[in-house]
Amino acid sequence: MRSILDSPAAWTALLVAAIACAAAGGACVVERERPAGGVHPAGWTDARSRSFHGVFLKQAGYPLGDCRVCHGDDYAGGPVGSSCVECHQQGVEACDTCHGGSLHGLPATGAHWAHAGLCEDCHRVPEDARSGLHPNGAVEVTFSGLGAIDPTAAWDPGARRCANVYCHGGMETPWEPPAPDLDCNGCHGAPPESHSRWAVGAPPEGCARCHPHPGAASGEHVNGSLDTLPLGCDGCHGKGPRGAPPPALDGSADPGDPGVGAHRRHLDITLDDRIGAPARCEDCHPVPASVEDPGHLDAAAPADVTLISGGHYDAAEQRCTVSCHWDRSPGPRWTDSSGAERACDACHESPPSETRAGTAHPSAQGLDACLTCHTFEPASHVDGHVDIVQ
């Protein structure tokens, strides 16, 4: 037969009566009549009992104020001389007293174990257990901090899963065991789709070229920012401090690849058959001051071409119309490595029918005839000036 004291309501009433007795009797300084076995039922301190005080507190809405009346404001004994902190040495109102056994009070449910130190990113964490709103027996998920970087982040209590949360790369992530794959592919591709233009090796070695501690659960990973190592131009493409391809972003060294093309012909000063001074990267591209400058690390090809001397680059045809090539239209093809684009008549007629000023050019045949009036040195050729023999 069940006792009337088996219900939380009955015990709440009994505790209220005990509190009233304390108030009327000078905070229990006078011995009062107690039920047989004490105020609390058998099994009050036994976590296996249905009368366990943790169960009662949860069912009754955590009336901790009632506990303090008899056990003292610090739960160290109070008027009744019975201390709660003998068992709860970390403090009755510490996070892990009610949920979890770790420093952060992590519950043993779901994937709490993998989210140590991130309570505030998913829950409103009260300053203390006397805030009036906590504890209230309700599990409330409210994203902030890392959890709210994406404003569409959401918790589905029915399916018990997160969606669009930055920490998981926006992927839908189930909360309940079995735990989702938490290697690099657990949150983002390895490498991510946004890295499709780069020749990125398998993690973690491939990631380590550009990022610190790839895959590490540290303050430098999953921290709300894209952390990169100090990188020069040749960290992603090309060789040397200017980072001129080859290789291209995808690792290619084929001149037929637009990412390689005529880069070497324009930039490599060591070529012994040069017909002009080496160009600069900024002559054809907006060169960022930093790897992380906006618009630099984009996922879309082709590369941005901004011809500093004017002109136009047709990415579809891979042709330049630019003063360096006498404004010829259509201009030379970027991926033509045959050498034909370096012939004298590849940019201008040989000899030209008109000068750059639009006047008639004298007729002459062969390089020797040209050298009668013009100097030809790679360092001064194709520099925007017409050099005349003095």
Helices and strands as residue ranges (DSSP letters): G 4-6, H 8-24, H 53-60, H 64-71, G 78-80, H 95-98, G 112-114, H 119-122, G 145-148, E 154-156, E 161-163, G 166-168, E 173-174, G 184-186, G 193-195, H 205-208, G 233-235, H 263-267, H 281-284, E 312-314, E 319-321, G 323-325, G 340-342, H 344-347, H 367-373
